[in-house]
Amino acid sequence: MSREQFHKGLQGLQDGVLEMGSMVDRQIERSMQALINRDVPLAEAVIRDDVEVNRSRFHLDNICLSLLAMQAPMASDLRLIVSVLSMITDLERMGDHAEGIARIVLLMRDEPLVKPLVDIPAMANTGRVMLKEVLDALVQRDEEAAYRVGAMDDEVDVLYERVYHDLIGIMIKDQSTVEACTHLLWIAHNLERIADRCTNIAERVVFTKTGMLPEMDISTY
């Protein structure tokens, strides 16, 4: 493999991460639509399409390994390849979280809502913004943008705490709501984990640019 082919491979690798990120974003969007509209066929489609996210991860995994095997990458190129190996794992897990939400929708079916769907969709929207912005930060090698994504995780945590305490309060007042509240708690937990995984990717963006792997914390930015 020539250096020119190698750099084309690197560009293809980055493009593949962006494509996988777009797939994951669509999975999150559709899982929330399925929840809001109690759309069982859409939830089933999200579950079915998770295999495509998994395939994308393994395809990119193989590209990374091929690039490592065929060349002795320079420091910056090596950091990108190593970072992508971590990023695609987080993206796959985010797809799993979206699939998890869809499976909960199937459990809920026509179950009455015990809490208006306000904070949970807000969590999803913030998570999707984080995903878009962290992928933009990767393309631009923008360290500051990556830190801003990390800081946004606090917004999701605040929403999660609100959902958690609201639902616990509802269960305490009315034990007949335990199952319905638990379903919403599981969904909120999946969304909180999606934001955490965006933060993981943001840390890898910083590593790609600087060679230093930070622990994202809004108090340090």
N, C-alpha and C positions, 0 to 999 in steps of 0.2 A: 504494500500500500504506500503510494507516494504521499508527500506532505500535503499536496493539493487535495488528494482523495481523503486524507485524514481530516482536513479542515472542513471539507464538504460533509464528512461523516459527523463532525461536531455540530455543524449547522442543522443537519437532519435530526440529530439527537435533540437539540433545543426545540426545533419545530415539533417533534414528537411529544415533548413535554407539554407544549402549548395545546396541542390537539387533545391530549389526554385530559388536561385541565378543563378544556371546553366540554368534554364528555362528562366529567364529574360535575361541572356546574349545571349541565342540563339534567343530570340525575337528581341533584338537590332541588332544582326548580320543580321538576315533575313530582317528586315525592311530596313537596309542600302543596302543590296543586291537588294531588290525590287526597291529602289530609283535609284541606279546606273544603273541597267539593265532595268528599267521601266517594271518590271515583275509584272503584275497585278495579276495573280494567286498566286504568292508568297505573295504579299501584302494582298490578301484576306485570305490566310492561317494564316498570323500573326494576323489579326483581329479575325479570328475564334478561334485561340489557346489562346487568352487572357483569355478566361474563365478558362483554366487550371491553369494559374497563380493565378487567383482569388480564385479558389477552394483550391489551396495550402495554400494561406493566411488564409482562414477560418479554414482549417484543423489544421494548426499550432496554430492558435488562440485558438481553443478548447483544444489542448494539454496543452498550457500554463495555461488556466483556470483550467483544471483538476489537474495539478501539484500543483497549488496554493491551490485548494480546499482540496486535499487529504493529504497535508503535511504542516508543518510550516517550510518553507525553511530557511536554514541558510543564513547569509548575502550575501555571494558570489553567492549562488544558486539563491537567490531572485533577485539579480542584473541581473543575466543572463536571468531569465524568463521575468523580466520587460523590459530588453533591447530587447529581441526577439520580444515582442509585438510591440515595436516601429520599429524594423528592418523590420519585415514582411510587415508593412504598407508602408514603403519606397520602398520595393521591389515590392509590388503590384503597387504602383504609377509609378515606373520605367517601369513596364510592360505596364501600360496605356500610358506612353509617347511613347514607341515603337509602340503600336497600333495606337497612334495618327499620327506617321510618316507614317505608312502604309496607313492610311486613306487619308493623303495628297497625297501620291503616286497615289491613285485612282483618286483624283481630277486633278492631273497633266497629267496623261495618256501620250500623245505624245507631251506635251508642250515643246517648245524649251528651252534649258538651257540658262539663262542669265549670268551665272557665272560658271566657271569650278568647278566640284565637287572635290575640294582639301581640303579646310579647314573644310568643313562639315564632310567628312569621317574621318579626323584627330580628330575632336571632338568626334566622335563615338568611334574611337580606344582608345583614352585616357580614355573615360568613361568606356569602357570595361576593360581596365587595372586596373582602380580604383576599379571596382566591384570585380575583381578577387583578388586583393591585400587586399581589406578590409575584404573579407571572409577568406582569409588566416590569416589575423591578428586576426580575431575572434577565429579561431581554436587554434592559438598559444598564444592567450591572449597577443599579442605583441603591447604594447602601442606606441612604437616608429614607428612601421610600420603604425599604424592607423594615426598618425600625418603626416606621409609622404603622405598618401592618401589625407588627408585634404589639404596639400600643392599643390597637383596636380590639385586641382580645379582651381587654378589661371591660369594654362595652358589652360584649357577649356574656362575660361572667356576671355583670350586674343584672342583666336580664334573666340569666339562669337562676340566680339567687332569688329574684322576685318570683319567678314561676315556681320554684321549689317551695318557698315559704307559703305562697298562696295555696298551692295544692295540699300541702301538709295541713294547713288550717282548715281547708274544706273537708279533708278526710276526718279530722278530729271532730268536727261538728256533725258530720253525717257519714257513718261507717258504710252506708250503702254505696257511697261514691268511690270506695277504695280502688276498685278495678279500673274505673274510668280515669281516676287521677293518676294511677300508676302508669297507664298507657301514655298520658301526656308527659309524665316525668321521664319516661324512657325516650320519648321523642326529643325533649329538651336536652337530655344528656347526650344524645347523638349529635345534636347541633352544637353543643358546647365542645365536643370532641373535634368536630370539623374545624372550628375556630382554632383550637389548640394545634391541629395539624397544619393549618395555614401559617401559624407562628413558627412551627418547626421548619417549614420551607423557607420562611423569611430568614431564619438563622443560617440556613445553607446558602442563601443568596449573599449574605454578608461574608460567609466563608469563601465563596467563589471569588468575590472581589478582593478580599483583604488577606485571606489565609488564616484568619482568626474566627473561631466558632464561639459567638456570644450566647449568653442566656438572656433572651429577650425580657426586659423589665421596663415598664413605662417610667419608673423612677430614675432610670439611668439614661433616659433620652431627653 
